[in-house]
Amino acid sequence: MSPLYRILTLAAASTLLAACATVPQPLQGTYTNVTSVGAQQGGANGSQVRWGGEIISTEPGQQSTCFYVLGRPLDDQARPVLDSSSSQGRFVACRAGFYDPEVFKRGREITVTGAVQGVVTRKVGDYDYAYPRVEANVIYLWPKRPMVVNYPYGPGWYDPFWGPYWGGPYWGGWGGWGGWGGWGGGWYAPRVIVVRHR
């Protein structure tokens, strides 16, 4: 193997790894290192946070829509980590306007940024649960992860090379940041919805 070929191979691998760990532009920034569990105890009001997880429910009101979320840690792309043992409590993120619960469905993954503003107490069963409240300026709805059947892994195997940026980013028709996805099954553009503060 020639030295030039080795250098080019190393450069290509480094570029690929960097692309896989890219945080979407709307979610970039500096945020306080406080979790939703920590914010339950108080003292985090006004802190700028970037939290994510799975939607429990989406509840539009007269002036704003609130997203009740089961918190998860975030990966290098600021996407929630899918691991049933990695819950980081619950939180609620609210933003002005109407957002359709049929689009922001239960189980979909979102990442939000905004300021912590107190807690909201709601019943979870018979338990009074204190949800830290985020006044959100960005609501980032991630595309659904593909479920594929791929020997020898079997149903449900997740291709690590699939992602909203695999193959290069573009600005999608929904006004958000997206990318070309797909691995071995044709090209398509997974839909990403980004709600940004005006």
N, C-alpha and C positions, 0 to 999 in steps of 0.2 A: 504494500500500500504506500503510495507516494506521500511525502509530507504535505503537499498542497491538498490532496484528497482528504487527509486526516483533519487538516485545519477547516476545510469546508464542511466536513461532516460534523465536527464539533460546533461550529458556528450555527449550523442548521438545527442541531439538537438544542442548543442554548436558546435560540429564537423560539422553538416549539415550546419549551418549558416556560419561557416568559409569557407566551401567548396564552397558555393554559391557565396562568395565574393572574390574568388581567382583571382588575376590578372595574366594572362598568363605570363610565364617566359620571353619571348622575349620583353614584354612591361613593365617589372618591372624597377624601377630606380627612380631617383630624377629629377624632371623637373621644369622649371620656371613656375610660376603661371601667365602666360600671355595668353590671348585669341587671336584668329585670328583677332577679331575686334580691340583689343588693338594694335596688331602688324601692322595694317594698318597705324597707326599714326607715325610709325618709332620708332627708339630707341630700338628695340628688336633684332637687328642683332646679330647673334651668340648665342642667347638663345636656350637652349635645351628644346624642348617642346614635349608633347604627346597630339596630337589632333586626333579627329575622326569625322566621319559623314557618309553621303551617297554620293556615287560616282555620279557626274554629267556627267563626261566624262573621258575616258582613252585615251590618245594620245601618241602613241609610236613615237619616233624620231630616228634620226640616231645613237645617243649615249645613250639616256635615254628615259624613259617613264614617262610622267607626268599625275598625277591623280588630276582632278579638283573636289573639294569636297564641299558639303554643310555641314558646321560644325554643330555639335551637342555637348551638354555637355556629359560627360562620366559617366557611373555608377561605382559601386564598383569593377567591373571586367575590367574597362577601355573600355567597349563596349559603342557605341553611344546610347543615350537614344532616343527611338522612341516617339517623341512628336512634332506635327507639329508646336507648338507655341514656340519651344525651339531652334530655329536656332541661331547659333553663327557666322553668316556671312559665307563667303566662303574663301577657301584657296587652294593652289596648292602644291602638294608634288611630287617631282621628284626623280627618282632613276635610276642608270645606268642599261642598259639592256632592253630587249624587254619583255613586259607583255601584254598578249593577251586581247584585249578589249571584246572578247566574254566570257572570264572568269571573268575579272574585269568589270562587266557590270554596266550600269546606275542603280542606286537604291540600289546596294549592299553596305553593311556596312564595313568600314575599320577603323582601328586605325593605326596611324603612329607615329614614333618617329624620331627626327632629329633636325637639327639646322636651325633656321630662317635665311634666306639670302635674304633680301630685299623684293620687291614686283614686281609683273608682272601685267601690265595693259591690260585688255581684255574687249571687248564689251559684255555687257549683255543687249540685245536689242540695244537701242541707247545709253546706258549709259556706260561710261568708268569706269570699276570696277577695283580697286586695290586689287589683290590677294596676300596676304602674301605668300612667297615661302619658303617651307621647303625642305632642302637637306636631304632626308630621308635615314635612315639606317635600319629601319624596316617598312615593309608594311604588316599589319596583316588583312587578309580578313576573316571576320567572316562567319560562316555557316549561311545559310538562316534560318530564324525563321519559325517554323512549323505553318501552318494554319490548325486548326482543327475545327470540328463541335462537340461541347460538350454541351449537355443539362445541365443546363438551360441557358447557356451563349450565345449560337447561333454561327453562322459562324464567323470565324476570332478571336475567343478567343485564347489568348496566355497563354499556361501553364507555370506558374512561376517556376515550378520545372524542366523544360527542359533547357538544357544548354550544352555547350561543355565539361563541367566537371562533369555532373551528372553521378554518377556511377563510377567515377575514371578516372584519366587522362592516356593517353598513347601517345607514339610518333607515329604519323600517317605516312602513306606511302608517303605523300607529303613533308615530312621533317619538318613538323610543329607540333605544339602542338594541340592535339585534345582531344576527349573524347567519352565515350559511351553516346548516347542520346536516346531519345524515352521515352514515358510515356504511358503505357497501349496499345501500338500498336506494340510491338515487339522491338527488340534491333537493333540498327544500329549505324554506326560511322559517324557523320556529318563531312564533309570535311572542313578542315581549311587550308588556304594557308598562309604561313609566308615567307616573303622575308626578309632575314637578310643580314646585311653588312658583306662582306668577310674580 
